[in-house]
């Protein structure tokens, strides 16, 4: 039997402070642990109930934050590396697997801020194969054991030892929406709904997989988006240029990207959209997002502060 990498975990009651701390000490591999709250009240995303815990004070703060929204907490080692996710589709004809996308997750102290996903990053080939193999095997089990139909996703981290899965989502996620935007003829959101309703018998899984992977290889796509606490009076665009390791207002220089401030109520929404030529090197995109948010603080009065991107350890 082939041994595949996976992270150990423990699930405990959110009120079991001593048990959670004991599990955290046992599972800590040197970089702390991650606490993830359950989905009481319905599915949640965007790292909303995810906290990094490195000491007893962070454990107390995490427990207080999660207690009002969750019943149970999953504890796992903190895994250094690039977060990523890949979508699969279970069809009557089989399982179709998409490409792994970088998940733009920035570290704000013990909190994690999910800012979207993008396909600019090229994962290491071996880790990418491990990831897509995991997606296919999960899809096959969902179909065989549960009669599942529709979209699902497998998230994880590209660590020093390869791809390590962290969770499965039995729904269509942001990655499928981003990929679907490459070609409106795919209608991936509609396909997911049709499959869940028992349709889709005429869609061949190999053809869908080939189309999605071909699009992702030929085009790069993605953006960062994050909610801000203050609303703006109108939508504004702010071209930016990369210089001396940071973003600056572009002025008369060719822009390397654009910060978009969107007026929403009762809060605002900030997007960062890069110029494709600026990110085509295959490196992770999250470090550039962190720098763009630093400029947003200066230009637009946001208060993100200096956040950190995950380290690419492979």
Secondary structure, DSSP 8 states (H G I E B T S, - for coil): -----B--EEEEETT-HHHHHHHHHHH--SS-EEEEE--TTS---TTTTEEEE-SHHHHHHHHHHHHTT-SEEEEEE---SEEEEEEEEEETTEEEE---EEEEEEEETTEEEEEEEES-----HHHHHHHHHHHHHHHHHHHHHH---EEEEEEEEEETTEEEEEEEESS--HHHHHHHTT-TTS-HHHHHHHHHTT--TT--HHHHHHHHHHHHHH---EEEEEEESS--SS-EEEEEEEETTEEEE-TTS--SEEEEEE--SSSEEEEEEE-GGGTTT---SHHHHHHHHHHHHHHH-------EE-----
